[in-house]
Amino acid sequence: MAELQRRLDEADVIQRERYPTPSTGKSRVELFPELNHSGRSYTLSWEERTWSLTRVEVHLAEYVAIRRVSASGHVTVYDHGRYVGKQYQGQDIQVQYDPDAHEWLISDAQGRAIRHHPAPEISQAGIDKLNFRKPRKAKR
């Protein structure tokens, strides 16, 4: 749980304090200092009562990501290569999450389904770890 909190705190600092807004170049915390704290403290019991994987999946399904197919016929989704097909290399395709099938749906630019891939990273354990990336090899 300590690792999860550390990662949340780190992401919070980056989003609020480091990323500039396009219109002003200032960070969110500079523009809206009230974002420093919501006024409520975190409690595990609240999270356990309110968190829902189903709600996460339904929300995620609202998004469509555009990806360019590599020369090998792959696209990347959450740092995992997904095979689309070499015949699609260089083309932009659409990726979206299907909450009923618990998988990634890959479609061509006209919205026709090309492939389906399991999405094991969209799970309670995957989200709790907040780590969708594959481990990196250590540099020598």
C-alpha positions, -999 to +999 in steps of 0.1 A: +000+000+000+029+024+007+042+018-029+008+026-043+006+059-023+041+069-034+031+064-070-001+083-066+017+112-049+043+113-077+017+113-104-002+141-086+029+163-083+037+159-120+001+166-132-005+196-108+029+212-104+050+204-135+028+202-166+021+237-180-013+246-193-013+254-230-031+287-227-009+303-200+022+281-196+016+280-159+010+248-139-025+239-126-014+246-090-002+281-100-036+288-116-057+270-091-040+269-057-071+252-041-061+220-059-034+215-033-058+196-012-094+185-016-102+190+021-108+154+028-084+128+039-080+094+023-095+064+040-092+028+029-128+020+040-141+048+017-121+033-012-133-002-005-170+010-005-168+031-036-142+016-060-155-005-088-137-023-116-170-023-136-171+015-133-135+018-144-142-005-174-173+014-185-154+047-182-124+034-201-147+022-229-157+058-236-122+065-251-109+057-286-071+059-290-055+063-324-023+043-329+000+040-359+008+004-369+046-003-369+065-020-397+062-053-378+024-049-378+021-040-341+006-011-320+014-004-284-014-003-258-002+004-222+034-004-232+024-038-246+027-046-283-005-059-299-004-075-333-027-059-359-013-073-391+016-063-414-009-053-441-018-023-418+018-011-413+020+027-414-018+031-410-036+047-382-060+024-364-084+028-335-081+010-301-108+009-276-117-012-246-147-036-247-159-039-211-182-068-218-155-090-234-126-075-212-105-070-242-090-044-266-109-040-298-087-028-327-105-013-357-094+003-390-100+039-398-135+032-410-144+015-377-143-021-390-130-046-364-096-060-372-085-078-341-094-085-304-067-088-278-072-098-241-066-069-216-053-086-185-038-053-173-073-039-168-080-058-136-081-050-099-046-062-094-032-044-125-049-011-114-039-015-078-002-018-088-006+012-111+020-004-133+009-013-169+044-011-182+066-041-188+098-042-166+127-025-182+160-042-186+187-026-165+212-004-184+248-014-181 
